[in-house]
Amino acid sequence: MTERGEGFDKDQTITGVEERLQARFPDAEPGVVHEEAVVAVDKYADAPVKDFVDIIAERDARAAVEDSLSSES
């Protein structure tokens, strides 16, 4: 298995996930969106292959934000 981490920027990945989630959930609190993006990216940041960290982290963060929005209702 090839390890590809040279192009991975954790902060940039968090920012991208956060921006996409905020666009998808404009009613979500920015602090919640940021925190869920950080938690999700941190979860996969040490993976040996980083090609899909942004996609997987966004999926996890999206589910967490959806849960937080549904619990507010």
N, C-alpha and C positions, 0 to 999 in steps of 0.2 A: 504494500500500500504506500502510495506517495504522500508524504506530508507536505501540505501547502499552507504555510502560515505567513509567508513574507508579505502578502498583500492585505493582511487582516489588521484593521485599525479598530480597536474596541470602542473608543469614543465616537468615531465616525459611524460605526454600526449602531450604537445606542441612539445617536441622533437620527439616523435614517429610520429606525424602527419607531422612534417617538414621533417623528413627523408624519409617517404614514398612519399611525394609530390616531393621532390628533385629527387628521383629515377625515378618517373614517368615523370617528366618534367625537364630533365637535362639542357635544354636551358633557363629555367627560372632563373631570378636573385635571388640569395640566400636571399637577403634582402626582396624581395617581398614574397617569399615562407615563410620566418620566420614571417613576419608581418601578412600574411593571416592566418597562423597557430595560432598565438597568438589571433587574433581577433575572430576566430572561436571557439577556446577553451574557451575564456573568455565569449563568448555568452552563453555557456551552463554550465559553472563551478559552478553556483549556483543552478542547477537543483537538486531536491530532490533525484532523482535516477540517478546515474552516470554510470551505466553499459554500456551505449552506447554512451557516450560523445565522445570518440575517433572516432567512426564510423561516427556519425553525423557531428562532427566538421571537419573531413577529407573531407566529401562530400561537405560541405560549402566552405572550403578552396580550394578544387580542382576546384570548379566552378569559384571562384574568380581568381585563377591563370590562368585558361584557358581563362577567359575574358581578363586578362592583356596581355597574349601572343597574343591573336587575335587582340587586339587593337594596338599592336606594329607592326603588319604586314601592 
